[in-house]
């Protein structure tokens, strides 16, 4: 982490921009893994809160808050907005829940498109950045992205190491059985949903700072949800290392295949299908089974009492 934090000092712009993309992928994958990998809530509409976070940063910065400090407020606003939404979508499960999250994202995009206060279909520029030179602005964006990625990975790790992790796995596997043993299923699902929404809001704020512009079609793009799904499936659901590995794979594919246009998406989709069929536990599952590696263990073992 010290080396990554020092990148702007010894590598500068050429290294910052690709690392910003990679770290954004890491944050997105870790947050979606908390929702789907640990809690069993497969959401196809997390782009809803990415868009909410981007617009929240714009509105907060418009009222004089430093745009970089506004990242935290954007995450909080996204989590608050997700609370009434969760009361609706968490009544559903499985494919019904997944489709409902898509509808929520579409509704949020329509609201932003029809709101002239946030630019409507035209979009708006992020305010409050005029006092920053390009070099300083990119360095601050890089450090902010690094901080969000670290908080996402470490936060999910620490959270699932606690009782929440055991309860979430039980809920994801069989909510009826979990409820019969005393697990508060609704509370676990709601907490996972709120945390994932807040994390997506922070990512949306980062994307707004990276592009310097917020426009509904781009910030509510379903491609963000597709990326999350791909990274977690490729890397391995229900692990900490898997989403990070999946982010590295997606980043490598994007860097090498993006020039192929639409074929890039075809290749990525094909690899996702192959990986799902060949390795149901993802690439990290293969590595863990082969070498017994567990860098950040979150599993549980029942041990015989001594004596």
Secondary structure, 3 states (H helix, E strand, C coil): CHHHHCHHHHCCHHHHHHHHHHHHHHHHHHHHHHHHHHCCCCCCCCHHHHHHHHHHHHHHHHCCCCCCCHHHHHHHHHHHHHHHHHHHHCCCCHHHHHHHHHHHHHHHHHHHHCCHHHCCCCCEECCCCCCCCHHHHHHHHHHHHHHHHHHHHHHHHHHHCCHHHHHHHHHHHCHHHHHHCCCCHHHHHHHHHHHHHHHHHHHHHHHHHHHCEECHHHHCCCHHHHHHHHHHHHHCCCCHHHHHHHHHHHHHHHHHHHHHCHHHHHHHHHHHHHHHHHCCCHHHHHHHHHHCCCCCCCCCCCCCCCC
